[in-house]
Amino acid sequence: MHKCNICGKEMNTVEDINLKGFVIHGWRCECGNEHSDPRDVDNIVKYFKALKKGVEATVYKSGNSISIRLPKVIADLYHLNSNFKLPIETEPGGIRLKIVKQKAEA
């Protein structure tokens, strides 16, 4: 349970807070006050620190396929796990992996 530090009411859990272009988890009050989940904020800070050093994916052979290994800082930032499927978009000069919210399986 999270209480608002402005009005004192209970805050609702949300997954749509925008922080520096990243959508993160947190809490929102009906008065409009938002609290970001500190774990997500930490992941963004780690990402920007890693970005200064250079963030790269590793491509390697896995059976008959080619696999892409993402750095842990990216996986943590986007809450990815080993069973996550990412749609691939092709564009001139490259590919783009798109993060989409996964639907819960019934």
C-alpha positions in Angstrom: 0.0 0.0 0.0 1.3 3.4 -1.0 0.0 6.6 0.6 0.1 9.9 -1.3 2.5 12.4 0.4 0.3 15.3 -0.9 -3.3 14.3 0.0 -2.8 11.2 2.2 -5.0 9.0 0.1 -4.1 5.5 -1.0 -2.4 5.4 -4.4 -3.2 3.0 -7.3 -0.5 0.7 -8.8 0.2 1.7 -12.5 2.5 0.6 -15.3 2.4 3.7 -17.4 4.5 6.4 -15.8 6.8 8.1 -18.3 10.3 8.9 -17.0 12.9 10.2 -19.5 11.1 8.4 -22.4 10.8 5.0 -20.5 7.5 3.6 -19.4 7.9 2.4 -15.8 5.9 1.0 -12.9 4.8 3.1 -9.9 1.8 4.5 -8.1 -0.6 7.3 -9.0 -3.0 9.2 -6.7 -6.4 10.6 -7.8 -4.9 14.0 -7.0 -2.4 13.5 -9.9 0.7 12.8 -7.7 2.9 10.0 -9.0 5.6 7.9 -7.3 8.0 6.0 -9.5 9.0 2.4 -8.5 12.6 2.9 -7.2 13.7 -0.4 -8.9 12.7 0.9 -12.3 14.4 4.2 -11.6 17.6 2.3 -10.6 17.4 0.4 -13.9 17.2 3.6 -15.9 20.2 5.0 -14.0 22.2 1.8 -14.7 21.2 2.0 -18.4 22.5 5.6 -18.8 25.7 4.6 -17.0 26.1 1.6 -19.3 25.3 3.8 -22.3 28.3 5.9 -21.6 30.5 2.8 -21.8 28.7 1.5 -24.9 25.8 -1.0 -24.9 26.0 -3.8 -27.5 24.1 -7.0 -28.2 26.0 -10.2 -29.1 25.0 -12.3 -32.1 25.9 -16.0 -32.0 25.0 -19.3 -33.5 22.5 -21.4 -31.6 21.7 -24.7 -33.3 20.4 -23.8 -36.8 19.5 -20.3 -35.8 21.3 -17.1 -35.1 20.6 -15.7 -31.6 20.9 -12.2 -30.2 22.1 -11.8 -26.6 21.0 -8.6 -24.9 22.9 -7.1 -22.0 21.4 -7.6 -18.5 20.9 -3.8 -18.2 18.6 -3.9 -21.2 16.7 -7.0 -19.9 16.2 -5.4 -16.5 15.1 -2.1 -18.0 12.4 -3.7 -20.1 11.5 -6.5 -17.6 12.5 -9.2 -20.2 12.9 -12.8 -19.3 14.2 -15.8 -21.3 10.8 -16.7 -22.7 10.0 -13.3 -24.0 9.3 -13.0 -27.7 10.1 -9.8 -29.5 8.6 -8.8 -32.8 11.2 -7.9 -35.4 10.8 -5.0 -37.8 13.1 -4.6 -40.8 14.0 -1.1 -42.0 16.6 0.2 -44.5 20.0 -0.6 -43.0 18.9 -2.6 -40.0 16.4 -4.3 -37.8 14.4 -3.2 -34.8 13.3 -5.3 -31.9 10.1 -4.0 -30.5 9.1 -4.3 -26.9 5.4 -5.0 -26.6 3.4 -5.8 -23.4 2.9 -9.5 -23.1 -0.6 -10.8 -22.5 -1.1 -13.3 -19.7 -1.8 -16.8 -21.0 -5.1 -18.4 -20.0 
